[in-house]
Amino acid sequence: MGIEGIGARVLRKEDKRFITGKGRYTDDHNAAGQHVAVFVRSPHAHAKIKGIDRAAAEKMPGIAAIFDGKQLTGDGIGNIICGWMVHSKDGSPMNMGAWSALATDTVRYVGDAVCVVIGETMAQARAAAEAVEIDYEVLPAVVSAVEAMKDGAPQLHPEAANNIIFDWEIGEGEATDTAIEGAAHTVSIDIRNNRLVPNPMEPRSALAEYDNAEEHFTLHTTSQNPHVARLVLSAFYQVAPENKLRVIAPDVGGGFGAKIYIYPEEIVCLWAARKAGVSAIKWTADRSEAFMTDAHGRDHVSTATMGFDENHKIVGFKIDTVANLGAYMSLFSSATPTYLYATLLSGQYNIPNIHANVKTVYTNTVPVDAYRGAGRPEATYLVERMMTVAARELGIDPVDLRRKNFITSFPHQTPVIMAYDAGDFNASLDAAMKESDYANFDKRRAESEANGKKRGIGMSCYIEACGIAPSAAVGSLGAGVGLWESAEVRVNPVGTVEILTGSHSHGQGHETTFAQLVTERFGLPKENVQVVHGDTDKVQFGMGTYGSRSGAVGMSAIEKALDKVEAKAKKIAAHMLEAAEGDIEIKDGEVLVKGTDKKLGWHEVCLGAYTGHNLPEDMEPGLKEGAFYDPTNFTFPAGCYICEVEVDPDTGITTIEQFVAADDFGRIINPMIVEGQVHGGLAQGIGQALMENAVYDDEGQLISASYMDYQMPRAEDLPDFQVSHQTTLCPGNPLGIKGCGEAGAIGSPPAVINAITDALGHEGITMPASPHNVWKAIHGGPNGTNDNNQFERHITDAAE
Amino acid sequence: MYETNYHRADSLADAASKIGEEGKYLSGGQTLLPTMKQRLAAPSDLIDLSKINGLSGIEVNGKSVKIGAMTTHAEVANHSGLRDACHAISEMGGWIGDPHVRHRGTIGGSIANNDPAADYPSAMLALNATIHTDQREIAADDFFTGMFDTALKEGEIVTAVSFTAPEKCGYEKFRNPASRYAMAGVFVAHHGDAVRVGVTGASSGGVYRPADMEEALSDNFSADALDGCSVDEGDMLSDIHGSAEYRAHLVKVMAKRAVAAAH
């Protein structure tokens, strides 16, 4: 590696503009004649729209137009759809209800958009929005998925009886039942995975421009995948043909999944810009709107049973999960609790029989979709809580139970689709135990006890699947799109390089790491490399960034394009230097003939490509190559996290004393950026475990709808993370990359809860382990948190 | 935010003349302005008190302390004379909000608003403080009359607070995990002849003095002396962050810690 090549801790090129406040986010963009959009939203979780009176509001100063859902559907704007078809186990397709970007006759969650007000200024549009009078007939609401499935529960969509969207299964049911029935030991747990609000720092925003002479739209928006946004807006919502719609996702301040989806606001702003006859409309969510309308994450309840033989080898694992999808099906909502969740239920373990049943359910809550980790945190929490609870019930060391069941040879086919390609689970476990001084934990526990505190240690050995792919495989499972990536490498006549990528950076540091590939390949300084992304007019196509796919898939496409550039450059150089092509070497910005002193500068070869004065016969001028890369498999990052906590029994406050992360991400391009990804992921995972919780009341009002009530992790809540890497290369892609963007959020929650339950001496705590919940668990015993805990109540009810 | 008329008052009389029926005084604005931005408050007029001379600053003469109403939390936290005289109120100032809030928010604004989760009201009660206004002096015991309610009349302006520094004092608070406001904040002050205790954040009636704790501590100023005291959960707030039972428990835990930390 060079000092700026693969494996180097290169400082981020993009940070100069971010740190100096020069980032250009969607809301920083403005257009001449721009109006603002304010949405009139439902204050009710479930209601019929009896009438809309906007006469007074329309006459208020500065108001260009007020539109409703009937006008939107009347203009042929299509319903918002879920892009992944999942079939129930009886073969029937999922029961998807209609979702109009502006509600037509029924509202189904608090925040559901009913009208849009287009005004010259924000103050004018807000005033008019308050003057729109909507006559609602309030209907009973349901917020719990388990409650929503019961007979007599409020019905959200006529298509979904008992609000069940699908009842899906994976694995062999009978074989798993038989294995568990014949097991020497069985262990059962109830698990709740708490609902989360994504909270990217930049709220969602859209600036829609319409050029009526060209009949052309331009949309600046906060998207993780602008090409997918254009495709969906065009093909499914009929906003504009693809060739008449340019989508730009400029600097985007965090996504975490919530900015994958195409939301009502983008659709409405585009449609309304033409309809209202204004040149441009901007909408930017305030923080309250973000809480009320960004797709939430998680919200599973599960019961699980694992069977063991007399030697503590796992013989079967059975899981029953209910997933709350909210009021409407968001873009990937069906895939998250199925193919991104149940396919990871084998964890790091050799499990011969697995069966999972997943029911997805409509409720009067914000739509739920993929959020950092997307299904894999839910699977990991289930598996890793199970392993620790089982070890305690079996009376053996949780480390020994894991080691005994680890998969140690690869490739390994699990019973739930996934074929793990490479890994060394013992290596990460060993590293984490050493780093955490696991052996001397008892000494530290004794010290805490002497101070009146309870100390616990817990671990999580996670595996996840990244680089979502291959296209043919996901297509056979119901995906509406291919999951490859594209790249183009343009070498300019002076030898500088532009990388055009279909990946999108919203905090991941692509402008640096992607440039490091060029540095590694040609020895050019990173300043000579420009990464271009996020604009459908510049980049031909791309699938965007989510599921930790930009390294494994996006960079692989760049590598393929670089292979082609290198090959052509060598042909040109061989011709110019009158040498054999096989003898040409590109190194440190020079093009050399091996074993001689003959050489050219890189820029001379590039200029030669563009002058065309002296090219090999039949060669086209220029030096620009593109590539599409479609992987052969998912990649499988894995690792071991160990968390040590101290609990204050007087207050219930949990302090994280140390957190050790030992990860196998395959090849690492920039260790500094990877560590940053791990730190951020751990903060989010610890946030889920201890703090974050989207709470609805029975009427469907979001109680934790601001930072006054929704606790985000702060720096002071977190320890100095101890991060290390144990590397096995991914055999499936040219760089051996596995991906690192979500691991921290996937692996950490069970480590935290396993540590707290170790401190408490019983399993009676669910996430978030807030001070109040921990205090109740201490003073109320194993069932101490149950009285105020929705989850246990629902499970009990469901069992009746 | 709805439209409002902004006035910068140059004297107390000028401020009082402009308040009208729907106006609001603006001190640090750390509660009022966010409330207005959320369109939950819509005063017709905002009368900014920040340019009125003499409302800001800290005077310490031996045991006698006077803090101007427009004194910020940061000034309370960082004034060495005040810290020497009454360290617990300085610590309290340093624990409020974040640096932005501490450099804008004021002691007068906090007590005039009497948010049930605000810190200063507990200190005023425990320190047996006097609240000075443009019209009169009010004993703290008479000033805080219930959640968001005070003895202030329409248009009356808090100008300062004063108190005699106690022999010992301590403040401990359990923070709301999300907002970091006090969920149970307890200020104890040992005045030689008597001990006074102020409790904020926990009670549905707002800030209060627990009589049994004061009695127990007057007899024996030690954390153990509170073992026999009980906090009635029937008086406590309850929400997603903590039940009434939990808050009642926390009041006692924080009281013991405040006594243990008192000096």
Interface residues (C-beta under 8 A of the other chain):
Chain A: A123 R126 S288 D650 T651 G652 M691 N693 V695 I703 S704 Y707 M708 D709 Y710 Q711 M712 S770 P771 H772 W775 K776 N788
Chain B: E3 Q38 R39 F174 N176 P177 A178 S179 I240 H241 G242 S243 Y246 H249 L250 V253
